Amino acid sequence: MGNLAKAVAELEEKVEAVRELRKIVERLDTEIATRMEEIEAIGTELLDLHGDLDNQIAEYDYMAVEQSVASVARLVDVETVLPAIDAVLLLTALRDDEPIPDLSLPLSSFDEDDCWDHPRLTQEDLDRAFKAALARADQRWEEIWGDHSWEVLDERDSQRAEDHADAEQEAIKDRAGRAGAHVMELIDYIGDTLWPDLVEAVESGARERAVRALAAACAAAREAEPAYKLYEVNLSVQYESSPASLGAMGELLGNFETWLTSPKAE
């Protein structure tokens, strides 16, 4: 009986050790899953943000657009995301009894913004498209009215000036719209292209690829701020040209402007 009791005790110790080991593995699994959910949730938030921007730009709500753009930098914050990436890779290696990953490659290795492929747009790009749109409008006018017999030349000049003004207003609106679309394109690029690549890299244990995707996302997020400024400038031109073209926002701004310039009671 003594030998049997000893054998049972040893077996119980082994079972308890297995239980403890299983608890450790479960804790590792839980921590890894939690960190991965945090990383994946950022991608979901970015895609939701893209949808919000679509509505905000359609409503000319430039203040909401500015807030949305500012939130992008918060979502792809290096100090939050990179530790989560490294935690997943390290804990996975410990759980699977694999070599500890090299965590020495810093994000600063990819600091240069010029090396990234994110969407780009400048005022010069917008102005070229603006001039091209006016040139096409003038060409169409000539095709339609060039051979028309005008009894009074002043009527021809008046009609042409009126049509040119309409075309110019449409081109101004299109220019601001292009700037707004560029903001959305940047956010979509981060959420729909870079972030899935980052998640896949983390899941496969490819730290360098994950870090590179994060660096690219940070560069695109930095580009989003000047992209907003580009949008704001061109939307301001649209408002100055035709406040009514901004719908309810144009009316709100017009009323505020009237209030600011109205005489104040003593």
N, C-alpha and C positions, 0 to 999 in steps of 0.2 A: 504493500500500500504506500510505503514511503516513496518508492521510485515512481509510482503512478501519480502521486500528489505532486512530486517534483516536476514530472513531465507536463501535468496539467498547468502548473504555475508558469512554466516556461512558455507553454502555448498561449496562455492568457497574456503574458508579457508581449509576445509577438503580435497577437491580435490588437492589443492596445497600441503598440507601435504603429501598426498599419492604420489604425483609426486616426492617430495623431498625424500621420503622414497624409492621409486622405483629407483631413481638415486643412492642413497646410496647402495642399493642392487646390482644394476648393476655395480657400481664401485668395490664392494666386489667381485662379480662374475668375473670381468675382472682381478682383482689382483690375485685371486685364480687361475684362468686359466693360467695367465702368469707364476706364480711360478710353477705350475704343468708342464707346457710346458718346463720350464728350467730343471726341474728334469728329465722328460722323455727324453729330448734331450741328456742328459748325457749318458743314456743307448744306444741311437742310435749312438752316437759318439764312444762309446766303441765297439759296434759291427762293425762299419766301421773300427775302428782301428785294430780289429782282422783280417779283410780282407786285410788291408794294410800289416800287419805283415806276412801274408801268402805269399804275393809276395816278401816282403823284405827278408825273410828267404830263400825262393826258389832261390833268386838271390844272396844270401850270402852277402847282403848289411848290414853288422853288424852296421855301423854307423847310418843308418836309423832305424834299430831295437832299438838301444840305445835311439834315440830321441823318438820313439814311446812309449817305456817303461817309459821314463821320463814324457811323457804327461799323463800317467794314473793317477799319483799322483795329477796332476793339475785338472783332471776331477772329481776326488772323494774328492776334498779338503773339509775338515770338515767346515772350516770357510765360505765356500760358500753354501754347501749343507744343513747343519743343520739349519741355519737361514731360508732357503727356506722351509724346512719341517715344522718348527715351525710356519712360517707365514701362510702356507696353513691351518694347524690345528687350529690356533687361529682365523683366518678370517672366516673359515667355521663355527666354534662354534658361533661366533658373528652373522653371517648371519642367521644361523638356530636356534638362541636363545637356544643354548645348553650350558651345563656347560663348563667353560674354562678348556682346557686340562692341565694336570700336565706337566710342561716343566722343571721340576727339575732334571730329569734323564740325567746326562751328558754322553757324549761319552767316557769319561775317565773311566766309569764303566766297559768298555770292552777293556782295554789297553793290556791285556796279549795276545801275538800272539799265544801261544801254545794251546789256547782253541778253535781255529777256524779249520774248516774242508777244507780249500782251498787245492788245489793240492800241493804236496811237492815232491822235487827231490834233491838228493845230489850227489856229485861226487862218493861217495861209491856205490850208486845205479847204476850209469852209468858204473862204473868200473866192478861191478859184471856182468852186462849184457854184457859188452865187453868180459870178460873172458869166459862167457858161450857161446858167439857166436864163439869164437876161438875154444873152446872145441868141439862144434858141427861140425865145419868145419874140424877139425882133424879127428873126428869120421867118417864123410862122406868120407874123403879121404881114410881112411882105408877100408871102405866098398867097395869103387870103385877100389882102387889100391892095397889093401893089399895082394890079391892072385895073382897079376900080376907077371909074370916071367920077371925079368929084366936081360938082358944079362950082363949089367955093373951096379954094385951097385951104382957107382957115379951118373949114370943117374937117378936112383931112388931118391937119396938124393937131387940131383939138382932139379928134378921135384917137390919133396915134399917141398923144400925150396921156390920155385917159387910160388906154390899154396898157401903155408902158408902166404907168403908176400901179395898175392892178397886178401886172406881172412882177413888179419890184416888190410889192407887198407880199405876194405869194412866195417869192424867193427869200425874203427876209424871214418869213415864218418857217420855210423849209430849212433855212440855215440854223435857226434855233432848234428845230426838231432834230436835225442831224446831231447837234451837240448833245441834246438830251439822250438820243439813241446811243451815243458813244459811251455815256455814263452807264447805261444799262448793259452795253456790250462788255464793258470791263467787269462788272459784277457777275455777269453770266459766265465769263471766261474763268473767273476764280471758282465759282460754285459748280459749274458744269463740266469744266475741263481739268483744272488743276487739283481741285479737292478730291475727286474720285481717284486720281492718280496717286495723291498723297495717301489716301486710305488704303489703296491696294498695296502700295509700297510698305506701309507699316505692317499690314497683315502678312506680307511675304518676308518680312525681316530685312528689307533693303533700306538701311538707314540713309545712305548717301542720296538715294533717289527720293526718299521722303523729305529730307532736308532741302534738296533742290526744289521740290514742288512747293514747299513752304516758303522758300526764298522768292520763288516766282510769284506766289500769291501776295507776299508782302510788297514786292515791287509793283504789282498791279494795283494793290490797295493804295500805295503812295501816288500812283498815277491818277487815281480816282479823284483826289482833291483838286488838282489843276483842271481835271476834266469838268468838275462841277463849276469852277470859276469860268471856264469857257462857255458852259451852258448859261450861267448867270448873265454874263456879258451880252451874249446874243439874244437872250430872252428880254433883257432890258432894251435892246435896240428894237425888238419886236413891239414891246409895250409903247415905246416912244413913237413908233411909226403908226401903230393902231392899237390903242388900249382895248378896244372891243374884241380884238382877235384872241385875247386871253380869257374870254368868257367871264365867269363869276370872279375870278382872281383879278382880271383887269378892272372890273367894276369896283371891287374892294379897294384896290390900289388908287383908282381915280378918286374915290370918295375920301380916302385918307389924305391924298395929295391936296384935294380941295380944302379939307379941314386945316391942314398945315398952313396953307397960304391965305386962309380967310382972316379978316380982321378979328382980333380978340377983344372981348369986352373988357373995359377997364375995371 
